[in-house]
Amino acid sequence: MSQQVQDHENNLDVEVYRRSSLCADGSCVEVAIEHNDTVSLRDSKDITQTPLTFSADEWIAFIGGVKNEEFDL
């Protein structure tokens, strides 16, 4: 499930985005699993932009495609 931290100043739960440990230069995507089982994806270079969101089924299908090398050029 999601990890959340409390933003006490604004009284909000804030999703925790994760990036790959292989991201050396900061030009990566970050992923957060939301409390409603949707997955958010954002660009680490501009976190002010609205993240892309996917259902759990869409995300599982995407990860399966990556693992099966369906997207290799």
FIVOPA-9497 format. One record per atom (N, C-alpha, C): residue in three letters; y, z, x. Coordinates in pm, whole numbers, plus 50000, padded with zeros to 5 digits. Each point is the difference from the previous one (the first is absolute). Layout:
<sites>
ALAYZX ...
</sites>
This chain:
<sites>
MET498825000050083 MET501185000049917 MET501245000050088 SER501135000349936 SER501254998950074 SER500365013150069 GLN500734998650106 GLN500625011450063 GLN501454999749959 GLN500525011449961 GLN501405000649960 GLN500665011550073 VAL501264998350026 VAL500815010850053 VAL501115002649899 GLN500475012049998 GLN501065003649905 GLN501364997950063 ASP500854992749932 ASP501404998450038 ASP500775010449920 HIS500205011750060 HIS500605011149928 HIS501454997249962 GLU500714992550081 GLU501404997049971 GLU500154992149870 ASN499104990549978 ASN500084991549882 ASN498955003549895 ASN499195010350026 ASN498965004549909 ASN499044988749962 LEU499514992850101 LEU499104988849979 LEU498775001350087 ASP498894994449953 ASP498834998150086 ASP500164986550067 VAL499824999450130 VAL500194987850077 VAL498664995750057 GLU499634987449976 GLU498744994950053 GLU500064999050152 VAL498875002250063 VAL499914999150145 VAL499434986350035 TYR500804992450070 TYR499564986850047 TYR499325001650135 ARG498964992050021 ARG499275000050126 ARG500074986250062 ARG500014999850133 ARG499934987250070 ARG498885000850102 SER499534988650041 SER498894999350095 SER500385006550133 SER499045006450061 SER500215005650133 SER500164988850103 LEU499644987749963 LEU500174988550088 LEU501404994049993 CYS500845005649917 CYS501374995149984 CYS500855005750114 ALA500164992150104 ALA500705004850119 ALA501504997849994 ASP500444989049939 ASP501424996750006 ASP500775003349872 GLY499345005749900 GLY500675003649876 GLY500144988849899 SER499554988150034 SER500064988549908 SER498694999049924 CYS499825009249909 CYS498725000949930 CYS500225001949851 VAL498934999749927 VAL500065003949860 VAL499515014449990 GLU500485006849897 GLU499595013749973 GLU499395000549861 VAL498995008449983 VAL499265000949875 VAL500035014349948 ALA500175001449869 ALA499915013049934 ALA499164998649875 ILE499125009649978 ILE499235000549877 ILE500755009349905 GLU500434994449888 GLU500835007549905 GLU499135009149913 HIS500645009249932 HIS499305009749917 HIS499284993449882 ASN500404988049960 ASN499364993149888 ASN499004989550049 ASP499515001750123 ASP499004991150060 ASP500484985850021 THR501294998050011 THR500514987250045 THR500295001250149 VAL500044988750065 VAL500264999550144 VAL501344993350021 SER500845006350080 SER501314994350033 SER499984995450145 LEU500624988650023 LEU500054993950132 LEU501454996650030 ARG500495004550118 ARG501394997150035 ARG500114995750146 ASP501104993750031 ASP500314995450135 ASP500655011650076 SER499425003850112 SER500525011450075 SER501384997450059 LYS500384987350013 LYS501314996750055 LYS501125001849898 ASP499674999849870 ASP501025001549896 ASP499415007649881 ILE499955013050013 ILE499385008249895 ILE500885001649877 THR501204994450004 THR500875000649882 THR499614989649895 GLN499234989950039 GLN499564989749906 GLN498925005749907 THR499934994849881 THR498995004349904 THR498624996450052 PRO499085009750005 PRO498654996950050 PRO499224991449901 LEU499034992750052 LEU499064992849915 LEU499005010249948 THR499574998549876 THR499015009249945 THR498804992349950 PHE498845006250017 PHE498734993949962 PHE499155010449929 SER499184995349907 SER499045009149937 SER498915003350102 ALA499255010449972 ALA498915003750091 ALA499004988550014 ASP499694993249890 ASP499054988850006 ASP500534988550085 GLU501294997049986 GLU500604989350080 GLU499955003650149 TRP500315012550032 TRP500015004450139 TRP498594999550060 ILE499015004449924 ILE498614999850046 ILE499564985650026 ALA500384990849911 ALA499654985950019 ALA500674994450125 PHE501275003550022 PHE500714995450119 PHE499355005250127 ILE499725012950006 ILE499375005850119 ILE498634993850025 GLY499264997449892 GLY498714993350015 GLY500154986150060 GLY501044992749956 GLY500264986750055 GLY500375000650147 VAL500795010150038 VAL500355001750142 VAL498755002650082 LYS499185009149953 LYS498765003550074 LYS499044988250009 ASN500024991349899 ASN499134988350001 ASN500634987850068 GLU501155002350061 GLU500724989650074 GLU500384988049914 GLU500285002549872 GLU500404989249910 GLU501414994950030 PHE500805007650072 PHE501374996450024 PHE500274995750143 ASP498984999250081 ASP500204995950140 ASP500434985450007 LEU500934997550089 LEU500494986450017 LEU499194992550105 
</sites>
